[in-house]
Amino acid sequence: MSHKLYDDGKHKCVAFTDLVTGEGIQANQFLIVHQGEGMLLDPGGNLTYKDLLAGMAEYFLPAHLDYVFASHEDPDIVASANGWLLITDAKILIAQEWVRFLPHFCSRGATEGRLIAIPPEGMWVELGGAPLALIPAHYLHAVGNFQVYDPQSKILFSGDVGANLVSGAEAAQAIDSPAAFAEHRGRAGMEGFHRRYMGGNKACRLWAEMIRSLDVEWIVPQHGASFRGKDTVAAFLDWFVALDCGLDLLNPQDYRIPLQK
């Protein structure tokens, strides 16, 4: 059900890649645990809630869940917010643009005093004493969009950036070389997904420049397989920085009244 991405005894990063079944899009869920305190990343909705709760218990009790991080507002990201608010004392971290939208997933009053608005420039939080960076990825693909960089594991939890369309079993496998990355993006729907869902090349370039300033050894997206090793990360950034997407591809044909049948 779960597999560890990093574990030094005190600090753990855990991935769940196989909780979604049925018609929902494959999505990964993540835990960061430090000294017994936990953060859930993009926990998903009803398709993942019960199994994720059960899996989380292997690493810490719900009483020690400090944060639920939502990279943006989509249902596969945070539709289960109400459940986590009801059974834990956790705060939900989400972009300030989405703070007033999140209560629509929740019981009346459940979010009062429980939401932390991430400012546009991002912020740092501490989990059991370990620093975690919430870094901006605006328009990749949401207006207010953030990612988590963990300096201890050197993992970037990248949300929809890097998403690829594979099964849950395949998502547990890391792409670990530039050659493997080139092959994977050609067969796993990456090109089409990113061209459609990313906002435009300017956002891609600014994001890639920012990421190159960090010590990243592993890019772990919310959908599909991850990209491990500095050479593979560099290959990913080289591809992403040159990507034409979103508004770059917009043309008048996209704004026509459909023919009436």
GIMOFEN-V273016 format. One record per residue. N is the residue number from 0. RES is the residue in one small letter. PHI is phi in degrees with one decimal (NA if undefined). D_CENTER is the distance of its C-alpha to the mean C-alpha in Angstrom with 1 decimal. Layout:
n=[N N]
res=[RES RES]
phi=[PHI PHI]
d_center=[D_CENTER D_CENTER]
This chain:
n=[0 1 2 3 4 5 6 7 8 9 10 11 12 13 14 15 16 17 18 19 20 21 22 23 24 25 26 27 28 29 30 31 32 33 34 35 36 37 38 39 40 41 42 43 44 45 46 47 48 49 50 51 52 53 54 55 56 57 58 59 60 61 62 63 64 65 66 67 68 69 70 71 72 73 74 75 76 77 78 79 80 81 82 83 84 85 86 87 88 89 90 91 92 93 94 95 96 97 98 99 100 101 102 103 104 105 106 107 108 109 110 111 112 113 114 115 116 117 118 119 120 121 122 123 124 125 126 127 128 129 130 131 132 133 134 135 136 137 138 139 140 141 142 143 144 145 146 147 148 149 150 151 152 153 154 155 156 157 158 159 160 161 162 163 164 165 166 167 168 169 170 171 172 173 174 175 176 177 178 179 180 181 182 183 184 185 186 187 188 189 190 191 192 193 194 195 196 197 198 199 200 201 202 203 204 205 206 207 208 209 210 211 212 213 214 215 216 217 218 219 220 221 222 223 224 225 226 227 228 229 230 231 232 233 234 235 236 237 238 239 240 241 242 243 244 245 246 247 248 249 250 251 252 253 254 255 256 257 258 259 260]
res=[m s h k l y d d g k h k c v a f t d l v t g e g i q a n q f l i v h q g e g m l l d p g g n l t y k d l l a g m a e y f l p a h l d y v f a s h e d p d i v a s a n g w l l i t d a k i l i a q e w v r f l p h f c s r g a t e g r l i a i p p e g m w v e l g g a p l a l i p a h y l h a v g n f q v y d p q s k i l f s g d v g a n l v s g a e a a q a i d s p a a f a e h r g r a g m e g f h r r y m g g n k a c r l w a e m i r s l d v e w i v p q h g a s f r g k d t v a a f l d w f v a l d c g l d l l n p q d y r i p l q k]
phi=[NA -130.5 -146.2 -82.7 -89.2 -156.2 -160.2 -110.0 98.9 -105.8 -124.4 -132.1 -124.2 -127.1 -117.1 -115.2 -118.4 -134.9 -85.4 -87.1 -128.6 84.5 -85.2 -69.2 -66.2 -58.2 -146.6 -98.2 -122.9 -137.2 -121.3 -117.5 -124.7 -135.2 51.3 84.7 -98.8 -127.5 -127.8 -95.7 -113.3 45.3 -71.5 89.4 -124.9 -64.6 -70.2 -119.5 -57.7 -65.4 -69.6 -67.2 -59.6 -65.1 -67.8 -61.9 -61.7 -67.8 -112.3 -169.0 -82.3 -53.1 -62.8 -104.0 -83.9 -84.8 -138.6 -115.1 -99.5 -118.0 -64.2 -160.7 -102.0 -65.6 -62.7 -72.5 -93.3 -148.8 -65.7 -87.6 -51.1 -59.5 -61.2 -68.9 -67.9 -74.9 -103.9 -134.5 -102.2 -64.5 -97.7 -99.6 -97.4 -153.9 -54.8 -59.4 -63.9 -108.9 -59.0 -85.7 -90.9 -57.4 -57.6 -67.4 -87.5 -123.1 -64.7 -57.1 86.1 -65.9 -89.9 -61.5 73.2 -115.0 -109.0 -112.2 -81.7 -81.4 -70.0 -55.5 -82.2 86.5 -167.2 -109.1 -129.4 -114.0 -119.0 58.7 99.3 -92.1 -78.6 -131.6 -98.2 -100.5 -110.0 -71.6 -143.6 -64.0 68.4 -125.7 -114.6 -86.1 -58.9 -104.3 -138.9 -135.8 -130.1 -111.5 -109.8 -104.9 -62.9 -72.8 -87.5 63.1 -101.1 -103.7 -85.3 -98.5 62.2 -80.1 -72.7 95.7 -57.0 -143.8 -102.1 -132.7 -74.3 -60.8 -63.9 -67.4 -64.8 -76.0 -97.4 -87.6 -83.2 -124.8 -156.4 -58.3 -65.5 -65.2 -63.7 -60.3 -67.9 -66.4 -67.0 -77.5 -115.5 -106.1 73.2 -66.1 -58.7 -63.8 -60.3 -69.9 -63.9 -84.9 -97.5 -83.8 -72.7 167.7 -65.3 -59.0 -64.0 -60.8 -65.8 -63.7 -64.4 -61.6 -61.5 -64.0 -66.0 -63.1 -82.1 -100.2 -91.8 -108.8 -108.6 -155.5 -100.9 -122.1 -84.0 -81.1 -127.1 85.7 -73.9 -102.4 -128.9 -113.3 102.0 -61.6 -66.2 -69.0 -59.7 -62.5 -63.5 -61.0 -65.3 -61.4 -69.2 -66.5 -66.9 -99.9 -75.0 -89.5 -158.7 52.9 -62.8 -61.5 -102.4 -67.3 -143.8 -57.5 -65.0 -78.1 -125.5 -130.5 -65.4 -65.2 -66.8 -80.8 -86.4]
d_center=[18.4 16.4 16.6 16.5 14.8 16.9 19.8 22.6 24.2 22.9 19.2 17.0 13.4 13.2 11.3 12.3 12.4 15.4 15.4 15.3 18.9 20.9 20.1 16.4 13.9 12.6 9.2 8.0 8.0 8.5 11.3 12.7 16.4 19.1 22.7 22.0 19.7 16.2 12.8 10.5 6.7 5.8 9.2 10.2 13.8 17.3 16.6 14.7 16.2 19.4 18.4 15.5 18.1 20.6 18.4 17.4 21.2 21.7 20.1 21.0 22.5 20.9 23.3 21.4 17.9 17.7 14.4 11.8 8.9 7.6 5.6 8.4 11.1 10.9 12.5 10.1 7.7 10.6 13.9 15.0 15.2 19.0 19.3 17.5 19.6 22.7 22.6 21.3 21.9 18.3 17.3 14.3 12.6 11.8 13.2 16.9 17.0 15.6 17.5 20.3 18.5 16.7 20.2 20.8 18.7 20.9 24.5 26.7 26.5 23.7 21.5 24.4 23.9 20.5 18.1 17.3 16.9 15.0 17.5 16.9 17.5 14.9 16.2 16.6 16.6 18.5 17.7 21.2 22.2 19.4 17.9 14.2 13.4 11.2 11.6 12.0 10.6 12.9 13.8 10.9 11.1 11.8 14.6 13.0 9.5 8.1 6.3 7.8 10.7 12.8 16.3 17.9 16.0 15.3 11.7 9.1 5.5 5.0 2.4 5.9 7.9 9.6 9.1 12.4 14.5 15.9 16.9 15.4 18.1 17.3 13.6 15.1 16.8 15.9 17.3 19.5 21.8 22.1 24.3 22.0 19.2 21.8 22.8 19.4 18.3 21.7 21.4 17.9 17.6 15.5 18.2 18.7 15.1 14.5 18.0 17.5 14.1 14.1 16.5 18.9 19.9 20.6 17.0 16.2 19.1 18.4 14.8 16.2 19.1 17.1 15.1 18.5 19.8 17.5 18.4 15.4 16.4 13.2 10.2 7.8 5.6 4.3 8.0 10.9 12.4 11.4 13.7 15.9 18.8 19.7 21.5 18.7 16.3 19.3 19.9 16.4 16.9 20.4 19.4 16.7 19.2 21.8 19.8 21.6 19.5 19.4 22.4 23.9 24.7 26.0 29.6 32.3 32.0 28.7 30.7 33.6 34.9 34.6 38.0 39.4 40.5]
